[in-house]
Amino acid sequence: MKLSPVISFSILVGFTASLLVLTVGYFLNPDFITTPSLYFYSIIAGVIISLTSYFVFKVYIKNQFKKIYASIDQVFDNTTEDSGNTTQEKIESWIAERSKEVKELKTTEAYRREFFGNLAHELKTPVFSVEGYILTLLEGGLEDENINRKFLEKAAKGVDRITKVIQDMDTITKIESGELKLNFKKVGLFDLVKTVISELEDIAETKKISVVMEKPNVIELFVSGDKLKLEQIFTNLIANSIYYGDQDGKTTITIKELRNKIEITVKDNGIGIQKNHLPRLFERFYRVEKSRDRNQGGSGIGLAIVKHIIEAHNQSITVESDLNKGTGFTFSLDKF
């Protein structure tokens, strides 16, 4: 059995006291060392001093801990709402909270590193592309009529992509900070979707993808929202479905009328996304590598903007996907 430090120390003090009594008795009269009474008195003295030491140290240490706990209580009383908890519970709660904060900070730091790495990657490709075309022109290509205009047009596309990244970053920053105010008004949903489909018609025809709208048998459904931002939502989702859809595939925009809301689903029958990527799909610059290549275009934060705009409309968006079967995004809007 393992003795506590206080008991061990008290026994040591008592043993030392017994030896001291024997030593003093011997120096007073060497004949006392053979007297049984001297050993008896030394043992009694040792026991008494051991017990005395034990209680003295126990009380002293207890008082010291009381002072420590009282100091801790003063700190935690300012930060803990539940004053009924014991000091031990407060300490454990404080440790748990700090551990959670440290974990969150580590996660945030990891996201920060990944974010800047992805941002650098998004900008590096078009910047190097523009640099290459310009250097070629400066090194003599400018006088060659067969390549000068072609290279300038390619450089312009690279600049457009850089501009798109910056504009999208500015948009999402304003949304998150609350600086971007939405202009809520009555919006015709069918008309809006048809406009976006028409704008993306050339891209869809290039991949021979049909884009269709499945809607209730009514002339029009009206929603409450910011028309320009809603157009941005549909443009991002439909464009993504075309970029990552299969050749000769299909994109379907399904509109369902609910009691107080309109539910919209944008679904393709393309390459799909693995389940483990879905939770992070709306993060800025997060791309599903291999299947969703950066060369497809876009700024890399289109879905993050979509999510923020939908949340600014007090709604939410979900995604479902099966690999090699397709992906569907579903969100709702308030009826007008």
N, C-alpha and C positions, 0 to 999 in steps of 0.2 A: 504494500500500500504506500502510495506516495504522500508524504507529509507536506502540509502547506509551508511556505517560507516562514510565516510567523511562528508556527509550532516548532519548526526546526531551529529557528534562532533562539526561541525561549529555552529549549532543551540545552542548547549550547551554552547559554548564559548560566543556567542552573548547574550544569556540569562544571563550568569554570568556577562558579561560587563554591561548590563542594571541594574542589582542589585547593581553592584559596583558603578555606577553613582548615583543611588538613595541613597546608603549608604553614599557616600562622601558628597552629597548635604545635607543630614540630619545632618551630623556632622558639616558641615560648618555653617548651619543655620537651626535649627529645623523647622522654619516656612516654609522652602522651600518644606517640604513634602506635604503641602496643595496647592502648586503652580502647576497648570496644565502644565506649561512650563517645569518643572523638569521631569515630566513623558514623555513629548514629546521628550526632549533631550535624556532621557535614552533609549527610544525606537529607536530613530535615531542612537544613539551610538551602540546599540545592533545589529541593522541591518547592519550597516557599518562594524562592527567587524566580524559579522557572514560571510558576503560576503568576507571580506578580508581573514579570516581564511580558508574559503572554497577554494579560489583560491590559497592561499599559500600552503595549504596541498595537493591540487590536483597536483600542479606543483612539489612539493617536492616528493610526492609518485610516480608521473610519471617518474621523473628523477631517482629515486631509481630503479624502474622497468626497465628503460632503461639500467642502469648499470648491473642489473641482466641478462637481455636478451643479453647484449653485451658480458658478461662473458660466458653465455651459447652458444652464437654464436661462440665464439673462440674455445670452446670444440667441438661443432658439425661440424664446418667447417673442422676439421681435420678428421672427420669420415663420413661425409655426402657428397656424390658426387653432389647432386642437391643443389647448393647454392641459387637457386631461391626460395626455399621454405621459408615460414615465420618461425620465431622462434617457434611459437605455433605448426606448422606442424612438425617441427624437433623434438620437445619434444614428440609429440604424436607418431611419427615414432620410436623414440628411446625407448619409453615405450613399444610399440608393439613388437619391436625386442627383448628387454630384457625379456618380458613375454614369447615370443616364445622360447628363450634360456632356461628359467627356466623350461618350459614345457618339452622341449627336454631332459634336464638334469634329470628331474624326471622320464621320460620314460626310459632313459638309466639306471638309478639307479634301476628301477624296473626290467629291463631285466637282469642287472648284478646279482641281488639277485636271480632271477629265474634261471639264467645260472649256478651259483655255486651250487644252490640247486639241480638242475638236474644232474650236474656233480657228486656231492657227491652221489646221488642216483644210478647213473650208476656204480660207482666204489664200492659202499657199498655192492651190491648184490654178485658180484664175490669174493670180499675180504672176506666177512663173510663165503661164501661157502668154499673157500680155507682154511680159518682158522678152520672151523668145521671139515673138513676131516683130516687136519694135527693133530689137537688135539686128534681126535679119534685114529689115528695111534700111537701117542705118549703115549696114555693111555693104550696101549696093543694091539691095532688092527694091529700093524706092524708085530707081530708074527703070526697073523691069516692069513693063506694063502687064505682063502675064501674071505677076504675083502681087504687085503693090496693093491693088484694090482688095484682092482676096485676103491678104494678110491684115489689112486695116479693118476689114469687116470682122475677121476672127478676133482681133484685138478688142474691137468694140463689144463683141459678145462677152469677152472676159470681163471688161469694165462693167457691163450690165449686170453680170453675176455678182461682182463685188458690191455694186450699188444695191442690189436686191438684199444681200446679207445685211448691209448696214441699215437699210430701211426697215427690214424685219426686226432687227435688234432694237431699233429706235421705237418701233411699234409696241413690242412686247414689254420694253422698259416703261413706256408711258402707261400701258394697261396695268402693270403690276404696281406702279406708284400712284395710280388713281388720277394721273394727269389727263388721260384720254377719256373724254366725256362722250357717252353714247347718245345719239339723237333718236330716241324711241318714237316711232310713228307707225301708222298702218301700212303694212307691206303685203303686196300680193305674192304669195309663195310660188304659185305655178308660173307666173310671169317671170319671177326672179330666176327660177331654176332653168327655164327655157333660155333666158339670156345667157346664163353661164355656159350651158350646153352649146349654144351657138358660137360663143367665143372660143371654145375648145374644140370645135368641130374639125379644124385642120389637123390638130395633133392626133385626134382620134382616128381620122381617116388614114393617117400615115401608118398606124398600126392595125388598121382595119378593125377597130373596136367600135361596136355599136353602143351608144349611150341612150338609154331609154328611161322615161319617167312613168312609174306606176302610181296612179292617184285615184282618189275617190271620184265617183261619177257626178261631179259638181263643176260649175263654171270656174270658180276660184275659191281658194281658202286664204284668209288673211291672218297674219301674225303680227305681234307687237315686237318691234326690234329696230335696230339701226340698219337701214338698207345696205349701206356700203360695207358694213362689217359682216352682215349676213352673206353678202355676195362673196366676200373674202373667204368665208367658211366653205361655201359650196365650191368655189374655185380651187381651193387647196385640196379638198377631199376628192372631187371629181378628177382633177389633174393627177393626183397620186394614183387613183384607180386606173388611169390610162397608162401612166408611166410604168407601173408594175403589173399591169394586166398582160395576159397572154395575147400573142398575135391572133387575130380573128376572134378575140374574146368579147366580153360583154360587161358593161357597167350599168347597174340598175339603181335608180333613185326611187325608193319606195316611200310614199307619203301616206300616213294613216291619221285619220281624225279621231281623237280621243275626246273625253268629256270637256276638259278645259284647255287641252293642249293639242299640238300637232306633233306627231312622232315622225322623224325622218331617218331613213337608213340609206347609206351610200355603200353599195356592195359590188365587188368585182369577182371574177372567177380566175384570178391570176395566181401568182406564185405562193401567196400566203405568207404567214409569219409564224415562227416557232413560239410555243406558249411561253417559254421563259423570257422572251423579249417583250411581251405585251405590257407588263407593269411599267416599263420605262419608255414606252413608245412616244409619250407626250413630252419627254424631256428635250430641252434645247440641244440640238446637234446630235441627238442620239439616232444612229442609223443601224439597221440590221445588216451588218457586213455580209459579204458574199452574195446574199439574195437581193439586197437593196443597195446598189452601188452608187457612189457619189457622182459618177458620170451621168446618172439619170437627170441631174439638174436639180434646181431648187436651192433654197438657202440652208436647209437643214433644220429650220425651226418653224416650218409651216404648221405642223401638228401642235406644237407648243402654243402658237398664236391662236389656232382654232380652239384649243381647250380654254385659253384665257378669255377669248371673246364669248364663248358659250357660257362660261362661268359669270362673266360680266352681265349676261342676260338672265342670271339666277337659274341656270340650267346646268346639266352635266352631260358628258359624252362617254360612251363605252365602246369597246372594240372587241370583236370576236374574229378569230381567224383559224383556219386549218391549212397546214402546209400543203402546197400544191393544189389547193381547192379554192382559195380566195379569202378575202378579208372584208369585213363589214363594220362600218362606223355608224353608231346610232345615237341620236340626240333629240331633244324636244324643244319646242318653242311655245310660248303662251299664245293662245288665240287672241285676236284683237276683238 
